Amino acid sequence: MTEPEPEPKDTPRQIVNRLFDCWMGELNTNLEQLVSAAKNHHHDDNTDDSSLRLLINQSVGHYEDYYKMKSDAADEDIISLFPPSWLTSLEHAFLWMAGWRPTTVIHLLYSKSGIQLEASLTDLIPSFTAGDLGDLSVNQINLVNELQKKTIRQERKISEKMATLQESVADTSMVKLSNAISEMIREEDEDGVNDSDGRVELALEKKTDGLEEVIRMADGLRMETLKAVIAILTPIQAVYFLIAAAELRLRVHDWGLKRDADINS
């Protein structure tokens, strides 16, 4: 009796793509919970604030899960994060170091704050939204401004590190190696080319280690900035901010999927 052939194993890329789909589904569920909490929030209810904090911590933990997933993917193959295979071409166009630019969080806060302030002035939002992002205090605005300056400085350091790493592709060791192997190819020295695989792997390993370090720095700054913004906000303001963040993430991904489908059809 012939043994059945084993089912082919999923590749690391297929696994992480499936995990991302699950993560996006959970993000949508989290969004619904945030929207419900905002609608049912009573501004003077301290008990309500306690439940909001639990929901905020859950939301932040969900983003931390995403970066854990990215970290695991980097351990498997750092190159697969340039760009991440689970994102659409539209999302790829706006990436900074394989993810969103940390200062995007602050721009999102300013945008949502302006929208809610304008809406409250024109009586478009019911009274239960008192204390939303349209009510940022002067002290909060100053803290956000300082955070923005700090984050920009850190972004620049990471960008400079990445630029140095990118330039290292043409350093002396890489040029010598590429020239030596090119000479072997011209001389049809197949054994020499094959024997050079170890040298190539060693040279590229140094570069990919650098890429992994840059990605971890960038992802660390992304989470640090998100947490810093939330720390500046009141619980209900943080809920409104997280709603805006989830909506933007989900809709841009949806638009990207539709665009990719239209192009490939």
MILOTI-886184 format. One record per atom (N, C-alpha, C): x, y, z; residue in three letters. Coordinates in steps of 0.2 Angstrom, whole numbers, always signed. Layout:
// residues N
      px      py      pz   residu
       X       Y       Z      ALA
...
This chain:
// residues 265
      px      py      pz   residu
      +4      -6      +0      MET
      +0      +0      +0      MET
      +4      +6      +0      MET
      +3     +11      -5      THR
      +7     +17      -5      THR
      +6     +22      +0      THR
     +11     +24      +4      GLU
     +10     +29      +9      GLU
      +8     +36      +6      GLU
      +3     +39      +9      PRO
      +1     +45      +6      PRO
      +6     +51      +7      PRO
      +7     +55      +2      GLU
     +12     +60      +3      GLU
     +10     +65      +8      GLU
     +15     +67     +12      PRO
     +14     +72     +17      PRO
     +12     +79     +15      PRO
      +7     +82     +18      GLU
      +5     +88     +16      GLU
     +11     +93     +16      GLU
     +11     +97     +11      PRO
     +17    +102     +11      PRO
     +16    +107     +17      PRO
     +22    +109     +20      LYS
     +21    +113     +26      LYS
     +21    +120     +23      LYS
     +18    +125     +27      ASP
     +17    +132     +25      ASP
     +24    +135     +26      ASP
     +25    +139     +22      THR
     +32    +143     +22      THR
     +31    +148     +28      THR
     +37    +151     +30      PRO
     +36    +156     +35      PRO
     +32    +162     +33      PRO
     +33    +164     +27      ARG
     +29    +169     +24      ARG
     +21    +168     +24      ARG
     +19    +162     +22      GLN
     +12    +160     +23      GLN
     +10    +160     +30      GLN
     +14    +158     +34      ILE
     +12    +158     +41      ILE
     +11    +165     +44      ILE
     +16    +170     +43      VAL
     +15    +176     +45      VAL
      +9    +180     +42      VAL
      +8    +179     +35      ASN
      +2    +182     +32      ASN
      -4    +180     +35      ASN
      -5    +174     +37      ARG
     -11    +171     +40      ARG
     -12    +174     +47      ARG
      -6    +175     +51      LEU
      -6    +178     +57      LEU
      -8    +185     +57      LEU
      -6    +189     +52      PHE
      -8    +196     +51      PHE
     -15    +196     +49      PHE
     -18    +192     +45      ASP
     -25    +192     +44      ASP
     -29    +191     +50      ASP
     -27    +187     +55      CYS
     -30    +186     +61      CYS
     -30    +192     +66      CYS
     -24    +195     +65      TRP
     -23    +201     +69      TRP
     -27    +207     +67      TRP
     -28    +207     +60      MET
     -33    +213     +58      MET
     -40    +211     +60      MET
     -42    +205     +60      GLY
     -48    +203     +62      GLY
     -49    +205     +69      GLY
     -44    +204     +74      GLU
     -45    +206     +81      GLU
     -45    +213     +81      GLU
     -41    +217     +77      LEU
     -41    +224     +77      LEU
     -48    +227     +76      LEU
     -52    +224     +71      ASN
     -58    +226     +70      ASN
     -63    +225     +76      ASN
     -62    +219     +79      THR
     -66    +218     +85      THR
     -65    +223     +91      THR
     -58    +224     +91      ASN
     -56    +229     +96      ASN
     -59    +236     +95      ASN
     -59    +238     +88      LEU
     -62    +244     +86      LEU
     -69    +245     +88      LEU
     -73    +239     +87      GLU
     -80    +239     +89      GLU
     -81    +240     +97      GLU
     -76    +237    +101      GLN
     -77    +238    +108      GLN
     -75    +245    +110      GLN
     -70    +248    +106      LEU
     -69    +255    +108      LEU
     -74    +260    +106      LEU
     -77    +259    +100      VAL
     -83    +263     +98      VAL
     -89    +263    +103      VAL
     -90    +257    +105      SER
     -96    +256    +110      SER
     -94    +259    +117      SER
     -88    +259    +119      ALA
     -86    +262    +125      ALA
     -86    +269    +125      ALA
     -84    +272    +119      ALA
     -85    +279    +118      ALA
     -92    +282    +119      ALA
     -96    +278    +115      LYS
    -104    +280    +115      LYS
    -107    +279    +122      LYS
    -105    +275    +126      ASN
    -108    +274    +132      ASN
    -104    +277    +138      ASN
     -99    +281    +137      HIS
     -95    +284    +142      HIS
     -99    +290    +145      HIS
     -98    +290    +152      HIS
    -101    +296    +156      HIS
     -95    +299    +159      HIS
     -95    +306    +157      HIS
     -89    +310    +158      HIS
     -87    +310    +165      HIS
     -92    +310    +170      ASP
     -91    +311    +177      ASP
     -90    +304    +181      ASP
     -90    +298    +177      ASP
     -90    +292    +180      ASP
     -83    +289    +181      ASP
     -80    +289    +187      ASN
     -74    +287    +188      ASN
     -73    +279    +187      ASN
     -79    +275    +189      THR
     -79    +268    +187      THR
     -78    +267    +180      THR
     -82    +271    +176      ASP
     -81    +270    +169      ASP
     -74    +271    +166      ASP
     -70    +276    +169      ASP
     -63    +277    +167      ASP
     -59    +271    +169      ASP
     -61    +267    +174      SER
     -57    +261    +175      SER
     -58    +256    +170      SER
     -64    +255    +167      SER
     -66    +250    +162      SER
     -62    +253    +155      SER
     -62    +259    +155      LEU
     -59    +262    +149      LEU
     -51    +260    +149      LEU
     -48    +261    +155      ARG
     -41    +259    +155      ARG
     -39    +252    +154      ARG
     -44    +248    +156      LEU
     -43    +241    +154      LEU
     -43    +240    +146      LEU
     -48    +243    +143      LEU
     -49    +242    +136      LEU
     -43    +246    +132      LEU
     -40    +251    +135      ILE
     -34    +254    +132      ILE
     -28    +250    +133      ILE
     -27    +247    +138      ASN
     -22    +242    +139      ASN
     -22    +236    +135      ASN
     -28    +234    +134      GLN
     -29    +228    +129      GLN
     -28    +230    +122      GLN
     -29    +236    +120      SER
     -28    +239    +113      SER
     -20    +240    +112      SER
     -17    +242    +117      VAL
     -10    +243    +117      VAL
      -6    +236    +116      VAL
      -9    +232    +120      GLY
      -6    +225    +120      GLY
      -7    +222    +113      GLY
     -12    +223    +110      HIS
     -14    +221    +103      HIS
      -8    +223     +98      HIS
      -6    +230     +99      TYR
      -1    +232     +95      TYR
      +6    +229     +96      TYR
      +7    +228    +103      GLU
     +13    +225    +105      GLU
     +13    +218    +102      GLU
      +7    +214    +101      ASP
      +7    +208     +98      ASP
      +9    +208     +91      ASP
      +8    +213     +87      TYR
     +10    +214     +80      TYR
     +17    +215     +80      TYR
     +20    +219     +84      TYR
     +28    +219     +84      TYR
     +31    +213     +86      TYR
     +28    +209     +90      LYS
     +31    +202     +92      LYS
     +31    +198     +86      LYS
     +25    +198     +82      MET
     +24    +194     +76      MET
     +30    +197     +71      MET
     +31    +203     +70      LYS
     +36    +206     +66      LYS
     +43    +203     +68      LYS
     +44    +204     +74      SER
     +51    +201     +77      SER
     +52    +194     +75      SER
     +47    +190     +76      ASP
     +47    +183     +74      ASP
     +49    +182     +67      ASP
     +45    +186     +63      ALA
     +46    +186     +55      ALA
     +54    +188     +54      ALA
     +56    +193     +57      ALA
     +63    +195     +56      ALA
     +68    +190     +58      ALA
     +67    +186     +63      ASP
     +71    +180     +65      ASP
     +71    +175     +59      ASP
     +66    +174     +56      GLU
     +65    +169     +50      GLU
     +69    +172     +44      GLU
     +67    +178     +42      ASP
     +70    +181     +36      ASP
     +69    +188     +36      ASP
     +74    +192     +38      ILE
     +73    +199     +39      ILE
     +72    +203     +32      ILE
     +74    +200     +27      ILE
     +73    +203     +20      ILE
     +65    +203     +18      ILE
     +62    +198     +21      SER
     +54    +198     +20      SER
     +51    +204     +23      SER
     +54    +208     +27      LEU
     +51    +214     +30      LEU
     +52    +220     +25      LEU
     +55    +219     +20      PHE
     +57    +225     +15      PHE
     +54    +223      +8      PHE
     +48    +225      +7      PRO
     +43    +227     +12      PRO
     +39    +221     +15      PRO
     +36    +222     +20      PRO
     +32    +216     +23      PRO
     +27    +213     +18      PRO
     +28    +206     +18      SER
     +24    +203     +13      SER
     +16    +203     +14      SER
     +14    +204     +20      TRP
      +7    +204     +22      TRP
      +3    +211     +21      TRP
      +7    +216     +19      LEU
      +4    +223     +17      LEU
      +3    +223     +10      LEU
      -1    +228      +8      THR
      -3    +229      +1      THR
      +2    +234      -2      THR
      +2    +235      -9      SER
      +7    +239     -12      SER
      +5    +247     -10      SER
      -1    +248      -9      LEU
      -3    +255      -6      LEU
      +1    +256      +0      LEU
      +0    +252      +5      GLU
      +4    +252     +12      GLU
     +11    +253     +11      GLU
     +14    +249      +6      HIS
     +21    +249      +5      HIS
     +23    +256      +3      HIS
     +19    +259      -1      ALA
     +21    +266      -3      ALA
     +22    +271      +3      ALA
     +19    +270      +8      PHE
     +20    +275     +14      PHE
     +24    +272     +20      PHE
     +28    +267     +18      LEU
     +32    +264     +24      LEU
     +38    +268     +25      LEU
     +40    +267     +32      TRP
     +47    +270     +34      TRP
     +50    +264     +38      TRP
     +55    +262     +36      MET
     +59    +256     +40      MET
     +54    +250     +41      MET
     +50    +248     +36      ALA
     +46    +242     +36      ALA
     +40    +244     +41      ALA
     +38    +250     +42      GLY
     +32    +251     +46      GLY
     +30    +258     +45      GLY
     +25    +261     +49      TRP
     +23    +268     +48      TRP
     +28    +272     +52      TRP
     +29    +278     +50      ARG
     +33    +283     +53      ARG
     +31    +285     +60      ARG
     +35    +284     +65      PRO
     +32    +286     +72      PRO
     +28    +292     +73      PRO
     +31    +297     +69      THR
     +28    +304     +70      THR
     +21    +304     +67      THR
     +19    +299     +63      THR
     +12    +298     +60      THR
      +7    +298     +66      THR
      +9    +295     +71      VAL
      +4    +294     +77      VAL
      +3    +301     +80      VAL
      +7    +306     +80      ILE
      +6    +313     +82      ILE
      +2    +317     +77      ILE
      +3    +316     +70      HIS
      -1    +319     +65      HIS
      -8    +316     +66      HIS
      -9    +310     +67      LEU
     -15    +307     +68      LEU
     -19    +311     +74      LEU
     -16    +312     +79      LEU
     -18    +315     +85      LEU
     -21    +322     +83      LEU
     -16    +326     +80      TYR
     -18    +333     +78      TYR
     -24    +333     +73      TYR
     -24    +328     +69      SER
     -30    +328     +64      SER
     -36    +326     +67      SER
     -36    +321     +71      LYS
     -43    +319     +75      LYS
     -45    +325     +80      LYS
     -40    +328     +83      SER
     -42    +333     +88      SER
     -45    +339     +84      SER
     -42    +341     +78      GLY
     -45    +346     +74      GLY
     -52    +345     +72      GLY
     -53    +338     +70      ILE
     -60    +336     +67      ILE
     -65    +337     +73      ILE
     -63    +334     +79      GLN
     -68    +334     +84      GLN
     -69    +341     +87      GLN
     -64    +345     +87      LEU
     -65    +352     +89      LEU
     -70    +356     +84      LEU
     -69    +355     +78      GLU
     -73    +358     +73      GLU
     -80    +356     +74      GLU
     -81    +349     +74      ALA
     -87    +346     +75      ALA
     -91    +349     +81      ALA
     -87    +349     +87      SER
     -91    +352     +93      SER
     -93    +359     +92      SER
     -89    +363     +89      LEU
     -91    +370     +88      LEU
     -97    +371     +84      LEU
     -98    +366     +79      THR
    -104    +366     +75      THR
    -110    +362     +77      THR
    -109    +360     +84      ASP
    -114    +355     +87      ASP
    -116    +349     +83      ASP
    -111    +346     +80      LEU
    -112    +340     +76      LEU
    -111    +334     +80      LEU
    -108    +335     +86      ILE
    -107    +329     +90      ILE
    -111    +330     +96      ILE
    -115    +324     +98      PRO
    -119    +325    +104      PRO
    -115    +326    +111      PRO
    -119    +328    +116      SER
    -115    +330    +122      SER
    -111    +325    +125      SER
    -113    +318    +124      PHE
    -109    +313    +127      PHE
    -102    +313    +125      PHE
    -100    +317    +120      THR
     -93    +316    +118      THR
     -88    +322    +122      THR
     -91    +325    +127      ALA
     -87    +330    +131      ALA
     -81    +326    +133      ALA
     -75    +330    +133      GLY
     -69    +327    +135      GLY
     -65    +323    +130      GLY
     -67    +324    +123      ASP
     -64    +320    +118      ASP
     -58    +324    +116      ASP
     -55    +322    +110      LEU
     -49    +325    +108      LEU
     -49    +333    +106      LEU
     -55    +335    +105      GLY
     -56    +342    +104      GLY
     -55    +346    +110      GLY
     -55    +343    +116      ASP
     -54    +346    +122      ASP
     -47    +346    +125      ASP
     -42    +345    +120      LEU
     -35    +345    +123      LEU
     -33    +352    +126      LEU
     -30    +351    +132      SER
     -28    +357    +136      SER
     -21    +360    +133      SER
     -20    +366    +136      VAL
     -14    +369    +134      VAL
      -8    +365    +136      VAL
      -8    +362    +142      ASN
      -2    +358    +144      ASN
      -2    +351    +140      ASN
      -7    +348    +138      GLN
      -7    +342    +134      GLN
      -4    +344    +127      GLN
      -6    +350    +124      ILE
      -3    +352    +118      ILE
      +4    +353    +118      ILE
      +7    +356    +124      ASN
     +14    +357    +125      ASN
     +18    +350    +125      ASN
     +15    +346    +129      LEU
     +18    +339    +129      LEU
     +18    +335    +123      LEU
     +13    +336    +119      VAL
     +13    +333    +112      VAL
     +18    +336    +108      VAL
     +19    +343    +108      ASN
     +24    +346    +104      ASN
     +31    +344    +106      ASN
     +32    +343    +112      GLU
     +39    +341    +115      GLU
     +40    +334    +112      GLU
     +35    +330    +113      LEU
     +35    +323    +110      LEU
     +37    +322    +103      LEU
     +34    +327     +99      GLN
     +35    +327     +92      GLN
     +42    +329     +90      GLN
     +45    +334     +94      LYS
     +52    +336     +93      LYS
     +57    +330     +94      LYS
     +55    +327    +100      LYS
     +59    +321    +102      LYS
     +59    +315     +97      LYS
     +53    +314     +95      THR
     +52    +308     +90      THR
     +56    +310     +84      THR
     +55    +316     +81      ILE
     +59    +318     +75      ILE
     +66    +317     +76      ILE
     +69    +319     +81      ARG
     +76    +318     +82      ARG
     +78    +310     +82      ARG
     +74    +306     +85      GLN
     +75    +299     +85      GLN
     +74    +296     +78      GLN
     +69    +298     +75      GLU
     +68    +296     +68      GLU
     +74    +297     +64      GLU
     +77    +303     +64      ARG
     +83    +305     +60      ARG
     +89    +301     +62      ARG
     +90    +299     +68      LYS
     +96    +295     +70      LYS
     +95    +288     +67      LYS
     +89    +285     +67      ILE
     +87    +279     +64      ILE
     +88    +279     +56      ILE
     +86    +284     +53      SER
     +87    +285     +46      SER
     +94    +286     +44      SER
     +98    +289     +48      GLU
    +105    +290     +47      GLU
    +109    +283     +47      GLU
    +106    +279     +52      LYS
    +109    +273     +53      LYS
    +108    +268     +47      LYS
    +102    +269     +45      MET
     +99    +265     +39      MET
    +103    +267     +33      MET
    +104    +274     +32      ALA
    +108    +276     +26      ALA
    +115    +274     +26      ALA
    +118    +273     +32      THR
    +125    +271     +32      THR
    +125    +263     +30      THR
    +120    +260     +33      LEU
    +120    +253     +31      LEU
    +119    +252     +23      LEU
    +114    +256     +21      GLN
    +113    +255     +13      GLN
    +119    +257      +9      GLN
    +123    +262     +11      GLU
    +129    +263      +8      GLU
    +134    +258      +9      GLU
    +134    +254     +14      SER
    +139    +249     +15      SER
    +138    +243     +10      SER
    +133    +243      +6      VAL
    +132    +238      +1      VAL
    +138    +239      -4      VAL
    +141    +245      -5      ALA
    +146    +247     -10      ALA
    +153    +248      -6      ALA
    +153    +245      +0      ASP
    +160    +246      +3      ASP
    +165    +241      +0      ASP
    +171    +242      +2      THR
    +177    +239      -1      THR
    +176    +231      -1      THR
    +174    +228      +5      SER
    +174    +221      +5      SER
    +168    +219      +0      SER
    +163    +222      -1      MET
    +158    +220      -6      MET
    +160    +221     -13      MET
    +164    +226     -14      VAL
    +166    +227     -21      VAL
    +171    +222     -23      VAL
    +176    +221     -18      LYS
    +181    +215     -19      LYS
    +178    +209     -21      LYS
    +173    +207     -17      LEU
    +169    +200     -17      LEU
    +166    +200     -24      LEU
    +162    +205     -26      SER
    +158    +205     -32      SER
    +163    +205     -38      SER
    +169    +208     -37      ASN
    +173    +208     -43      ASN
    +177    +201     -44      ASN
    +178    +198     -38      ALA
    +181    +191     -38      ALA
    +177    +186     -41      ALA
    +170    +186     -39      ILE
    +166    +181     -42      ILE
    +164    +183     -49      ILE
    +164    +189     -51      SER
    +163    +191     -58      SER
    +168    +188     -62      SER
    +175    +188     -60      GLU
    +180    +186     -63      GLU
    +180    +178     -64      GLU
    +178    +175     -59      MET
    +176    +167     -59      MET
    +171    +166     -65      MET
    +166    +170     -65      ILE
    +160    +168     -70      ILE
    +163    +169     -77      ILE
    +167    +175     -78      ARG
    +170    +176     -84      ARG
    +175    +170     -86      ARG
    +178    +167     -81      GLU
    +183    +162     -83      GLU
    +179    +155     -83      GLU
    +173    +155     -82      GLU
    +169    +149     -81      GLU
    +171    +144     -76      GLU
    +174    +147     -70      ASP
    +176    +143     -65      ASP
    +170    +142     -60      ASP
    +166    +137     -62      GLU
    +160    +135     -58      GLU
    +162    +133     -51      GLU
    +167    +129     -50      ASP
    +169    +127     -44      ASP
    +171    +133     -39      ASP
    +175    +137     -42      GLY
    +176    +143     -38      GLY
    +170    +147     -36      GLY
    +166    +148     -41      VAL
    +159    +151     -39      VAL
    +156    +148     -33      VAL
    +155    +141     -34      ASN
    +152    +137     -29      ASN
    +155    +138     -22      ASN
    +162    +138     -22      ASP
    +166    +138     -16      ASP
    +165    +145     -13      ASP
    +163    +150     -16      SER
    +163    +157     -13      SER
    +156    +158     -10      SER
    +152    +153     -10      ASP
    +145    +154      -7      ASP
    +146    +156      +1      ASP
    +151    +153      +4      GLY
    +151    +154     +11      GLY
    +154    +161     +12      GLY
    +158    +164      +8      ARG
    +160    +171      +9      ARG
    +154    +175      +7      ARG
    +150    +174      +2      VAL
    +144    +178      +1      VAL
    +140    +178      +7      VAL
    +138    +172     +10      GLU
    +134    +172     +16      GLU
    +136    +176     +21      GLU
    +143    +175     +23      LEU
    +146    +179     +28      LEU
    +145    +187     +27      LEU
    +147    +189     +21      ALA
    +146    +196     +19      ALA
    +139    +199     +20      ALA
    +134    +195     +18      LEU
    +127    +197     +18      LEU
    +124    +196     +25      LEU
    +127    +192     +29      GLU
    +125    +191     +36      GLU
    +126    +197     +40      GLU
    +132    +200     +39      LYS
    +133    +207     +42      LYS
    +128    +212     +40      LYS
    +126    +212     +34      LYS
    +122    +217     +32      LYS
    +115    +216     +35      LYS
    +112    +210     +34      THR
    +106    +208     +37      THR
    +105    +209     +45      THR
    +111    +208     +48      ASP
    +111    +209     +55      ASP
    +110    +216     +57      ASP
    +113    +221     +52      GLY
    +112    +228     +53      GLY
    +105    +230     +52      GLY
    +102    +227     +47      LEU
     +95    +228     +45      LEU
     +90    +226     +51      LEU
     +91    +220     +54      GLU
     +87    +218     +59      GLU
     +88    +223     +65      GLU
     +94    +226     +66      GLU
     +95    +230     +72      GLU
     +91    +237     +70      GLU
     +91    +239     +64      VAL
     +87    +245     +62      VAL
     +80    +244     +63      VAL
     +77    +239     +61      ILE
     +70    +237     +61      ILE
     +68    +237     +69      ILE
     +72    +234     +73      ARG
     +70    +233     +80      ARG
     +70    +240     +83      ARG
     +75    +245     +81      MET
     +75    +251     +84      MET
     +69    +255     +81      MET
     +67    +254     +75      ALA
     +61    +258     +72      ALA
     +55    +256     +76      ALA
     +54    +249     +76      ASP
     +48    +246     +80      ASP
     +47    +248     +87      ASP
     +53    +249     +90      GLY
     +53    +251     +97      GLY
     +51    +258     +98      GLY
     +53    +262     +93      LEU
     +51    +269     +93      LEU
     +44    +270     +91      LEU
     +41    +266     +87      ARG
     +34    +266     +85      ARG
     +30    +265     +92      ARG
     +31    +260     +95      MET
     +28    +258    +101      MET
     +29    +263    +107      MET
     +35    +266    +107      GLU
     +36    +271    +112      GLU
     +32    +277    +111      GLU
     +32    +279    +105      THR
     +28    +285    +103      THR
     +20    +284    +104      THR
     +18    +278    +102      LEU
     +11    +277    +104      LEU
      +9    +277    +111      LEU
     +13    +274    +115      LYS
     +12    +274    +122      LYS
     +13    +281    +125      LYS
     +17    +285    +123      ALA
     +18    +292    +125      ALA
     +12    +296    +124      ALA
     +10    +295    +118      VAL
      +4    +299    +116      VAL
      -2    +297    +121      VAL
      -3    +291    +122      ILE
      -9    +288    +126      ILE
      -8    +291    +133      ILE
      -1    +291    +135      ALA
      +0    +293    +142      ALA
      -2    +301    +143      ALA
      -2    +305    +138      ILE
      -3    +312    +138      ILE
     -11    +313    +139      ILE
     -15    +308    +136      LEU
     -22    +309    +135      LEU
     -26    +306    +141      LEU
     -32    +309    +142      THR
     -36    +306    +147      THR
     -39    +299    +144      THR
     -42    +295    +149      PRO
     -44    +289    +146      PRO
     -49    +289    +140      PRO
     -54    +294    +141      ILE
     -58    +294    +135      ILE
     -55    +297    +129      ILE
     -50    +302    +130      GLN
     -47    +304    +124      GLN
     -43    +299    +121      GLN
     -40    +294    +125      ALA
     -36    +289    +122      ALA
     -40    +284    +118      ALA
     -46    +283    +121      VAL
     -51    +279    +117      VAL
     -52    +282    +110      VAL
     -54    +288    +110      TYR
     -55    +291    +103      TYR
     -49    +291     +99      TYR
     -43    +292    +102      PHE
     -37    +291     +98      PHE
     -36    +284     +95      PHE
     -37    +279     +99      LEU
     -36    +272     +97      LEU
     -42    +270     +92      LEU
     -48    +273     +92      ILE
     -53    +272     +87      ILE
     -50    +275     +80      ILE
     -47    +281     +80      ALA
     -45    +284     +74      ALA
     -39    +280     +71      ALA
     -35    +277     +76      ALA
     -29    +274     +73      ALA
     -31    +267     +70      ALA
     -36    +264     +73      ALA
     -38    +257     +71      ALA
     -42    +258     +64      ALA
     -46    +264     +64      GLU
     -50    +265     +58      GLU
     -45    +266     +52      GLU
     -40    +270     +53      LEU
     -35    +272     +48      LEU
     -32    +266     +46      LEU
     -29    +262     +50      ARG
     -26    +256     +49      ARG
     -30    +251     +44      ARG
     -36    +250     +47      LEU
     -41    +245     +43      LEU
     -43    +248     +36      LEU
     -44    +254     +36      ARG
     -47    +257     +29      ARG
     -41    +257     +24      ARG
     -35    +259     +26      VAL
     -30    +260     +21      VAL
     -28    +253     +19      VAL
     -28    +248     +23      HIS
     -27    +241     +21      HIS
     -33    +238     +16      HIS
     -39    +240     +18      ASP
     -44    +238     +13      ASP
     -44    +242      +6      ASP
     -42    +248      +6      TRP
     -41    +252      +0      TRP
     -35    +248      -4      TRP
     -30    +246      +0      GLY
     -24    +243      -4      GLY
     -26    +237      -7      GLY
     -30    +233      -3      LEU
     -32    +226      -6      LEU
     -37    +227     -12      LEU
     -41    +232     -12      LYS
     -45    +233     -18      LYS
     -41    +236     -24      LYS
     -36    +240     -22      ARG
     -32    +242     -28      ARG
     -28    +237     -31      ARG
     -25    +233     -27      ASP
     -21    +227     -29      ASP
     -25    +222     -33      ASP
     -32    +221     -31      ALA
     -36    +217     -34      ALA
     -38    +219     -41      ALA
     -39    +226     -41      ASP
     -41    +229     -48      ASP
     -35    +229     -53      ASP
     -29    +230     -50      ILE
     -23    +230     -55      ILE
     -22    +223     -57      ILE
     -23    +218     -53      ASN
     -22    +211     -55      ASN
     -27    +207     -59      ASN
     -33    +211     -59      SER
     -39    +207     -62      SER
     -38    +208     -70      SER
